[in-house]
Amino acid sequence: MLDDVNAQAFREEAQELLSELETALLELEEEPGNSDIVDRVFRAMHTIKGSGAMFGFDDIAAFTHNVENMFDKVRNRELAVTRELLDLTLLSRDHIAHLLESSATGAEVDAETEAELTARLKAMLGGADDSSGQDVAAVESRTLVAEPGAQVVYRIRFKPARDIFLSGSNPLHLLDDLAQMGSMRCYPHFGEMPGLEDLDVESCYVWWDILLLTDKTEEAIRDIFLFVEDDCELTIQLVDGTGQLDSDIAYKRLGEILLERGDVTQESLAEILREQRPIGRVLRDAGLVTEDQVESALAEQKAVRELRKSRDTGGEKADAGGAASIRVAADKLDKLVDLVGELVIVQAQIAQYVHSSHDPLLNTLSEELERLSDELRDSTLSIRMLPIGTTFSKFRRLIRDLSSELGKEVELVTHGAETELDKTVIERLGDPLVHCLRNSLDHGIERPDVREAAGKPRTGTITLAAEHSGGEVLISIMDDGAGLNRERILASATAKGIISPEAELSDKEVCNLIFAPGFSTAAAITSVSGRGVGMDVVKRSIDALRGTIELDSIPGKGTTITIRLPLTLAIIDGLQIQVGNEFYVIPLNHVEECVEHISSSVNGERQRIINLRGEIVPYIVLREQFEVPGEQPPIEQIVVVSTSGSRYGIVVDHVIGEHQTVIKSLGKVYKDVEGISGATIKGDGSMALILDIPRLVQSAILGQRNLY
């Protein structure tokens, strides 16, 4: 059982690392000289390899090792970042994902693909054998730079002059001051200590190698030694400057440390390595370094690992009240939301009972329970919220691969990646967005030569943006392509029998024809589009999320697809209304205001409009829309709602008030009823239907039933 848990934990971590790897590779394509991105790629590969070997995923560890070796050469500037290298790494990343999937499902691994990729990786490496022995330590010319505020490791060599005590300075006091700046490891050297008979009590025979983990700058460290600069040898080197290195990545080899310190030369080190014996022992036997220097360098290796670990665990403790996080299975989170929903229903039932009891104490307790349930609901729903950028980041690879396949040059620009949506909405939004992006790239963006002829840049742009708009999230997919061709759309729709040849449609209605089942204007079926299933699927998927999708296009300028989605599908704030003996709930994010309406004030026999402070607002009579029996009261209420940037009125008998609404699905028989998105249970146990305002308004407009 424990092995299964560990294996699943590895798969989840590896999937996250593969997503980060893909993002980093696409960034590296834009900035091939960025060493920080190269380090991110290397760390992701290293972690996948190491964790895979630890948990028994030997095939993944072995394959990933080849990719890691390739990027080790990139880090050492032995390989350049080229399109070929990035293509190969992306394909390798996909193969690792397939290996992960096959380990979970038992599916057969494509051995031919793995053999081909392995051969290409080894060819990229130049056919060199991977040696586990130590190479000659070549110190990179790259200079580490400390990130502001980051916990970094400095190596300090402090060698006081023999007569430093005569100037009134005590080196131990300086070391005490240094220790106050962070976590310190100090290694004294006594090699110059004379015999007892020659010992001078006023002379300093000791010097120190120091490792300091701190968030202070090098200038701040030098300030401690400000008054003894002329009485000592002082070197300060940054040995771990990013503050982000993984604790399990090996620190420098012994030879590298001694070389960086200046204790040995490159030539002597190369000569020693040819003997194939422990380097510390050989250097000591050859008289090139002292025993103290070897032990100090070995201690530095160990200390840097400990300081890194201290930094990581210290950060976790410091963030325990804030940024610390744990993994929770999605089904447990869904169960929690369901239980909170049931609690909200019970709380409403208690509130209704207390209201009829007229007991002040019970009323106070009921109000406190309502406050706590509101906080619990908000906290629980916030846990389910994820930044939409987790979905956006996956599309860069899609655009890259499709543009290459279609011979187009396309750049994807994203905005609002931090915008948060319910986990369920994000999970179900991926496929519709893929369809929209594929259509924008295939049908919208022109080929480079066509764009140049039209006076446009060779590279087309697709912009994917998200933002909060009231209680909804607005997602836009915009391209600067050719736009929709009205004549081609009408001709295709007529040929497929979607509209009659005599139909007269507005530009908006023509654009919406692309959402019809089976509609396509593609001249030929390709691997990208042409089968007429994309945009119909998109509309049905967005409808299932209680959202809306609209399309606008300007010929020669481009097309914009706008998707509006609710923040959550679980619990909402709603306005409860009554028509006859029926109860309904309007999502509060659509509600703007409520006004009284006298039945005799209708402008004309069938003209359903009201003058609302100088603005003409059409309205729907809900009683007629849903054919509710009974007579309408002389004074009704109009709930003014907004959707898609327009205002409409909903005429009801009574407005009851605002309530938390737990959304329950309707079942297969009622799920396609126009204008209804779900149901909820009231405090008395009866049911109220939740209105789908966008579809209700759309139904009234298209049916020309009650909205004029």
Backbone hydrogen bonds, N-H to C=O, Kabsch-Sander energy under -0.5 kcal/mol:
donor,donor_aa,acceptor,acceptor_aa,energy
5,V,1,M,-2.1
6,N,2,L,-2.7
7,A,3,D,-2.7
8,Q,4,D,-2.4
9,A,5,V,-2.3
10,F,6,N,-2.4
11,R,7,A,-2.4
12,E,8,Q,-2.4
13,E,9,A,-2.3
14,A,10,F,-3.1
15,Q,11,R,-2.4
16,E,12,E,-1.8
17,L,13,E,-2.4
18,L,14,A,-2.6
19,S,15,Q,-1.9
20,E,16,E,-2.4
21,L,17,L,-2.6
22,E,18,L,-2.4
23,T,19,S,-2.2
24,A,20,E,-2.6
25,L,21,L,-2.5
26,L,22,E,-2.0
27,E,23,T,-2.0
28,L,24,A,-2.5
29,E,25,L,-1.6
30,E,26,L,-0.8
30,E,27,E,-0.5
31,E,27,E,-1.9
34,N,31,E,-2.0
35,S,33,G,-0.9
38,V,34,N,-1.6
39,D,35,S,-2.2
40,R,36,D,-1.8
41,V,37,I,-2.2
42,F,38,V,-2.5
43,R,39,D,-2.8
44,A,40,R,-2.1
45,M,41,V,-2.3
46,H,42,F,-2.8
47,T,43,R,-2.6
48,I,44,A,-2.2
49,K,45,M,-2.6
50,G,46,H,-2.8
51,S,47,T,-2.8
52,G,48,I,-2.3
53,A,49,K,-2.3
54,M,50,G,-1.8
55,F,51,S,-2.1
56,G,53,A,-0.8
57,F,52,G,-3.0
58,D,56,G,-1.5
61,A,57,F,-2.3
62,A,58,D,-2.7
63,F,59,D,-2.1
64,T,60,I,-2.7
65,H,61,A,-1.7
66,N,62,A,-0.8
66,N,63,F,-0.8
67,V,63,F,-1.0
68,E,64,T,-2.7
69,N,65,H,-2.4
70,M,66,N,-1.8
71,F,67,V,-2.1
72,D,68,E,-1.7
73,K,69,N,-1.7
74,V,70,M,-1.5
75,R,71,F,-2.3
76,N,72,D,-1.9
77,R,74,V,-1.3
78,E,73,K,-3.3
79,L,73,K,-1.1
82,T,80,A,-0.9
86,L,82,T,-2.3
87,D,83,R,-2.7
88,L,84,E,-2.3
89,T,85,L,-2.2
90,L,86,L,-2.6
91,L,87,D,-2.3
92,S,88,L,-2.2
93,R,89,T,-2.5
94,D,90,L,-2.1
95,H,91,L,-2.1
96,I,92,S,-2.3
97,A,93,R,-1.9
98,H,94,D,-2.0
99,L,95,H,-2.4
100,L,96,I,-2.3
101,E,97,A,-2.2
102,S,98,H,-2.8
103,S,99,L,-1.8
104,A,100,L,-1.1
104,A,101,E,-0.5
105,T,101,E,-2.4
106,G,102,S,-2.4
111,A,109,V,-1.5
114,E,110,D,-2.0
115,A,111,A,-2.5
116,E,112,E,-2.2
117,L,113,T,-2.7
118,T,114,E,-2.7
119,A,115,A,-2.2
120,R,116,E,-2.2
121,L,117,L,-2.5
122,K,118,T,-2.4
123,A,119,A,-2.2
124,M,120,R,-2.2
125,L,121,L,-1.8
126,G,123,A,-1.0
127,G,122,K,-2.9
128,A,125,L,-0.6
131,S,129,D,-0.7
138,A,136,V,-0.5
139,V,137,A,-0.7
144,L,142,R,-0.5
147,E,241,G,-1.4
150,A,147,E,-2.2
152,V,150,A,-0.7
152,V,214,T,-2.8
153,V,240,D,-1.9
154,Y,152,V,-0.5
154,Y,212,L,-2.4
155,R,237,Q,-3.6
156,I,154,Y,-0.5
156,I,210,I,-3.2
157,R,235,T,-2.5
158,F,156,I,-0.6
158,F,208,W,-2.5
159,K,157,R,-0.6
159,K,233,E,-2.8
161,A,231,D,-3.4
164,I,161,A,-1.7
166,L,163,D,-1.3
167,S,164,I,-1.1
168,G,165,F,-1.6
169,S,164,I,-1.2
173,H,170,N,-1.0
174,L,170,N,-1.3
175,L,171,P,-2.0
176,D,172,L,-2.0
177,D,173,H,-2.1
178,L,174,L,-2.2
179,A,175,L,-2.1
180,Q,176,D,-1.0
180,Q,177,D,-0.5
181,M,178,L,-1.7
182,G,179,A,-1.0
183,S,213,L,-2.0
184,M,182,G,-0.5
185,R,211,L,-2.8
187,Y,209,D,-2.8
189,H,207,W,-2.8
192,E,205,Y,-0.5
193,M,190,F,-2.1
198,D,195,G,-0.9
199,L,195,G,-0.5
199,L,196,L,-1.0
201,V,199,L,-0.6
203,S,200,D,-1.9
204,C,162,R,-2.3
205,Y,203,S,-0.6
207,W,189,H,-1.4
208,W,158,F,-2.6
209,D,187,Y,-2.4
210,I,156,I,-3.2
211,L,185,R,-2.9
212,L,154,Y,-2.3
213,L,183,S,-3.4
214,T,152,V,-2.4
214,T,212,L,-0.7
215,D,181,M,-0.5
221,I,217,T,-1.6
222,R,218,E,-2.4
223,D,219,E,-1.7
224,I,220,A,-0.7
224,I,221,I,-1.0
225,F,221,I,-0.7
225,F,222,R,-0.8
226,L,223,D,-1.3
228,V,225,F,-1.4
229,E,226,L,-0.7
231,D,228,V,-1.7
232,C,229,E,-0.8
233,E,159,K,-2.5
234,L,232,C,-0.6
235,T,157,R,-1.8
237,Q,155,R,-3.0
239,V,153,V,-2.2
239,V,237,Q,-0.7
240,D,153,V,-1.4
249,I,246,D,-1.2
257,I,253,R,-2.1
258,L,254,L,-2.3
259,L,255,G,-2.3
260,E,256,E,-2.8
261,R,257,I,-2.2
262,G,258,L,-0.8
262,G,259,L,-0.6
263,D,258,L,-2.1
264,V,258,L,-1.0
269,L,265,T,-2.0
270,A,266,Q,-2.1
271,E,267,E,-2.0
272,I,268,S,-2.1
273,L,269,L,-2.2
274,R,270,A,-0.8
274,R,271,E,-0.6
275,E,272,I,-1.9
276,Q,273,L,-1.3
282,V,278,P,-2.1
283,L,279,I,-2.5
284,R,280,G,-2.0
285,D,281,R,-2.8
286,A,282,V,-2.1
287,G,284,R,-1.4
288,L,283,L,-2.0
289,V,283,L,-1.1
294,V,290,T,-1.9
295,E,291,E,-2.7
296,S,292,D,-2.5
297,A,293,Q,-2.2
298,L,294,V,-2.6
299,A,295,E,-2.4
300,E,296,S,-1.9
301,Q,297,A,-1.8
302,K,298,L,-1.8
303,A,299,A,-3.0
304,V,300,E,-2.7
305,R,301,Q,-1.5
306,E,302,K,-2.2
307,L,303,A,-3.2
308,R,304,V,-2.6
309,K,305,R,-2.4
310,S,306,E,-2.8
311,R,307,L,-2.8
312,D,308,R,-2.7
313,T,309,K,-2.9
314,G,310,S,-2.4
315,G,311,R,-2.1
316,E,312,D,-1.8
317,K,313,T,-2.2
318,A,314,G,-2.4
319,D,315,G,-1.9
320,A,317,K,-1.2
322,G,319,D,-2.5
324,A,319,D,-2.0
332,K,329,A,-0.6
333,L,329,A,-1.6
334,D,330,A,-2.4
335,K,331,D,-2.1
336,L,332,K,-2.1
337,V,333,L,-2.1
338,D,334,D,-2.3
339,L,335,K,-2.3
340,V,336,L,-2.4
341,G,337,V,-2.3
342,E,338,D,-2.2
343,L,339,L,-2.3
344,V,340,V,-2.3
345,I,341,G,-1.8
346,V,342,E,-2.4
347,Q,343,L,-2.7
348,A,344,V,-2.0
349,Q,345,I,-2.0
350,I,346,V,-2.5
351,A,347,Q,-2.5
352,Q,348,A,-2.0
353,Y,349,Q,-2.0
354,V,350,I,-2.9
355,H,351,A,-2.1
356,S,352,Q,-1.2
357,S,353,Y,-1.0
357,S,354,V,-0.6
358,H,354,V,-1.2
359,D,354,V,-0.6
363,N,359,D,-2.4
364,T,360,P,-2.2
365,L,361,L,-2.4
366,S,362,L,-2.6
367,E,363,N,-2.1
368,E,364,T,-2.0
369,L,365,L,-2.5
370,E,366,S,-2.3
371,R,367,E,-2.2
372,L,368,E,-2.5
373,S,369,L,-2.5
374,D,370,E,-2.1
375,E,371,R,-2.2
376,L,372,L,-2.7
377,R,373,S,-2.5
378,D,374,D,-2.6
379,S,375,E,-2.7
380,T,376,L,-2.6
381,L,377,R,-2.7
382,S,378,D,-2.0
383,I,379,S,-1.4
384,R,380,T,-1.0
385,M,381,L,-0.5
385,M,382,S,-0.8
386,L,421,L,-2.8
388,I,419,T,-3.3
389,G,417,A,-2.4
390,T,387,P,-1.7
391,T,388,I,-1.6
392,F,388,I,-2.1
393,S,389,G,-2.5
394,K,391,T,-1.1
395,F,392,F,-1.8
396,R,393,S,-0.6
398,L,394,K,-0.9
399,I,395,F,-2.7
400,R,396,R,-2.3
401,D,397,R,-2.7
402,L,398,L,-2.6
403,S,399,I,-2.4
404,S,400,R,-1.6
405,E,401,D,-2.2
406,L,402,L,-2.4
407,G,403,S,-0.6
407,G,404,S,-0.6
408,K,403,S,-2.8
410,V,408,K,-0.6
411,E,460,G,-2.7
413,V,411,E,-0.6
413,V,462,I,-2.7
415,H,464,L,-2.2
419,T,416,G,-1.9
421,L,386,L,-2.4
422,D,567,L,-1.7
423,K,384,R,-1.6
426,I,422,D,-2.5
427,E,423,K,-2.4
428,R,424,T,-1.7
429,L,425,V,-0.8
429,L,426,I,-0.7
430,G,426,I,-0.9
433,L,429,L,-2.0
434,V,430,G,-2.1
435,H,431,D,-2.3
436,C,432,P,-2.2
437,L,433,L,-2.6
438,R,434,V,-2.6
439,N,435,H,-2.2
440,S,436,C,-2.4
441,L,437,L,-2.4
442,D,438,R,-2.7
443,H,439,N,-2.6
444,G,439,N,-1.1
444,G,440,S,-0.7
445,I,440,S,-2.3
451,R,447,R,-2.4
452,E,448,P,-2.3
453,A,449,D,-2.0
454,A,450,V,-1.4
455,G,452,E,-1.6
456,K,451,R,-3.2
460,G,409,E,-3.1
460,G,458,R,-0.6
462,I,411,E,-2.6
463,T,461,T,-0.5
463,T,478,M,-3.4
464,L,413,V,-3.2
464,L,462,I,-0.5
465,A,463,T,-0.6
465,A,476,S,-2.4
466,A,415,H,-1.3
467,E,474,L,-1.7
469,S,472,E,-2.6
472,E,469,S,-1.5
473,V,565,L,-2.7
474,L,467,E,-3.3
475,I,473,V,-0.6
475,I,563,I,-3.2
476,S,465,A,-2.6
477,I,561,I,-2.5
478,M,463,T,-2.7
478,M,476,S,-0.5
479,D,559,T,-2.2
480,D,461,T,-1.3
482,A,444,G,-2.3
486,R,484,L,-0.8
489,I,485,N,-2.2
490,L,486,R,-2.5
491,A,487,E,-2.5
492,S,488,R,-2.5
493,A,489,I,-2.7
494,T,490,L,-2.3
495,A,491,A,-2.4
496,K,492,S,-1.8
497,G,494,T,-1.2
498,I,493,A,-2.4
499,I,493,A,-1.0
503,A,500,S,-1.6
505,L,503,A,-0.6
510,V,506,S,-2.4
511,C,507,D,-2.3
512,N,508,K,-1.9
513,L,509,E,-0.6
513,L,510,V,-1.1
514,I,511,C,-1.4
515,F,512,N,-1.6
516,A,513,L,-2.0
518,G,532,G,-1.3
519,F,516,A,-1.8
526,T,529,S,-2.9
537,V,533,V,-1.5
538,V,534,G,-2.1
539,K,535,M,-2.3
540,R,536,D,-2.1
541,S,537,V,-2.4
542,I,538,V,-2.5
543,D,539,K,-2.7
544,A,540,R,-2.0
545,L,541,S,-0.9
545,L,542,I,-0.6
546,R,543,D,-2.0
547,G,542,I,-2.5
548,T,564,R,-1.8
550,E,562,T,-2.5
552,D,560,T,-2.5
554,I,558,G,-2.6
556,G,482,A,-3.6
557,K,554,I,-2.4
558,G,554,I,-2.1
559,T,479,D,-0.7
560,T,552,D,-3.2
561,I,477,I,-2.5
562,T,550,E,-2.6
562,T,560,T,-0.5
563,I,475,I,-3.3
563,I,561,I,-0.5
564,R,548,T,-2.5
565,L,473,V,-2.2
567,L,471,G,-1.0
572,I,661,T,-2.7
574,G,659,H,-2.9
575,L,586,I,-2.9
576,Q,574,G,-0.6
576,Q,657,G,-3.1
577,I,584,Y,-2.9
578,Q,654,H,-2.5
579,V,582,E,-2.5
582,E,579,V,-2.3
584,Y,577,I,-2.3
585,V,689,L,-2.5
586,I,575,L,-2.5
588,L,573,D,-2.8
590,H,587,P,-1.9
591,V,587,P,-0.6
591,V,588,L,-0.6
592,E,640,V,-3.2
593,E,640,V,-1.2
595,V,638,I,-2.5
597,H,636,E,-3.2
599,S,597,H,-0.5
599,S,634,P,-1.8
601,S,598,I,-2.4
602,V,599,S,-0.8
603,N,607,Q,-0.6
603,N,609,I,-0.5
604,G,602,V,-1.3
608,R,606,R,-1.1
609,I,607,Q,-1.4
610,I,617,V,-2.0
612,L,610,I,-0.9
612,L,615,E,-3.3
613,R,611,N,-0.9
615,E,612,L,-1.5
617,V,610,I,-2.7
617,V,615,E,-0.6
619,Y,608,R,-1.7
620,I,649,G,-3.1
622,L,620,I,-0.9
622,L,651,V,-1.6
624,E,621,V,-0.5
625,Q,621,V,-2.4
626,F,622,L,-2.3
628,V,623,R,-2.6
636,E,597,H,-3.5
636,E,634,P,-0.6
637,Q,652,V,-2.6
638,I,595,V,-3.6
639,V,637,Q,-0.6
639,V,650,I,-2.7
640,V,593,E,-3.0
640,V,638,I,-0.7
641,V,639,V,-0.6
641,V,648,Y,-3.0
642,S,590,H,-2.1
643,T,646,S,-2.4
646,S,643,T,-2.0
648,Y,641,V,-2.5
649,G,618,P,-2.2
650,I,639,V,-2.0
651,V,620,I,-3.3
651,V,649,G,-0.5
652,V,637,Q,-3.1
653,D,578,Q,-1.5
654,H,578,Q,-2.0
656,I,576,Q,-2.3
656,I,654,H,-0.6
657,G,576,Q,-1.4
659,H,574,G,-3.0
661,T,572,I,-3.6
662,V,660,Q,-0.5
663,I,570,A,-2.5
663,I,661,T,-0.7
664,K,679,A,-3.1
671,K,667,G,-1.1
673,V,670,Y,-1.7
676,I,673,V,-1.6
677,S,690,I,-2.5
678,G,690,I,-1.0
679,A,664,K,-2.4
680,T,688,A,-2.4
682,K,680,T,-0.5
682,K,686,S,-3.3
685,G,682,K,-1.6
688,A,680,T,-2.4
689,L,583,F,-1.8
690,I,678,G,-2.8
691,L,585,V,-3.0
691,L,689,L,-0.5
692,D,675,G,-2.5
693,I,691,L,-1.0
696,L,692,D,-2.6
697,V,693,I,-2.6
698,Q,694,P,-2.3
699,S,695,R,-2.5
700,A,696,L,-2.0
701,I,697,V,-2.4
702,L,698,Q,-2.8
703,G,699,S,-2.4
704,Q,700,A,-1.0
705,R,700,A,-1.0
707,L,700,A,-0.5
708,Y,706,N,-0.5
